[in-house]
């Protein structure tokens, strides 16, 4: 049943979600709604992640991986859809890339720092994590091509809308193929041990919490996006920084605290697989879905042409993922370098 940590997560999500709703209907300042909504989304993301993990005891690791791919990024998906409806394309682009950066650099770096502080050097079988990292690099390469076509003024750069649809379609095909691979039990999946729980939730409880957290995410995301623009104007931060750091962390990276816990237990292979697989889901599933959704909703289309610095940062994070998994060893120096790079990238976008 529910552990002490589960109760804390549930309480934070419930109180923050309720507080955000009260703040909205009471007409309280947008900054308060923004901050409360951020805590609520972080808590809901953690709940959704926990729920899908506990489903693994009933559905098996492969099926759970598919469910996690479908609903694991639900809070961030909701935020991005509402942001697209509001015309905040820059925020959406930054938040999606920020999710990949936040996982591949910040969370992975903290995991290395925490694990190495306790165990000196983390040693792991590099085969599984390296395969996930390589697939992430391929996905990121596909995402970067429309930006390169635009920068280099190629003929395709004048057709960025249709090029985005082609790239999104290809990425979704790769995603469905990877799902098939998951069902075959390939090393590209997150190892089954990552979803083992001594005190698993009953099936009815996991499904109930997953459903309630999903519904709550819809409401909180709407409130959060409504308060986003007024709040960042008051706080004096740019839309790019808000998407790259704040929206990305509250919607995605918080749920990957479990990766840090695995590193603390000297289970580096599990830690890297969990963290990088989350980035892979964003690249292969979430981004293509939002491209097609933007056309169905009308309004400003969501293309894959992003600011050059975001594209460079995205590619760097994917390359680093392959490098750090190559030798099967990680220490505090690796962790410090990853976190430091993330801080530098975030600082660059503080001003826009």
Beta strands, then each sheet from edge to edge (+ up, - down):
strand 1: 122-123
strand 2: 329-330
sheet 1: 1+ 2-
end
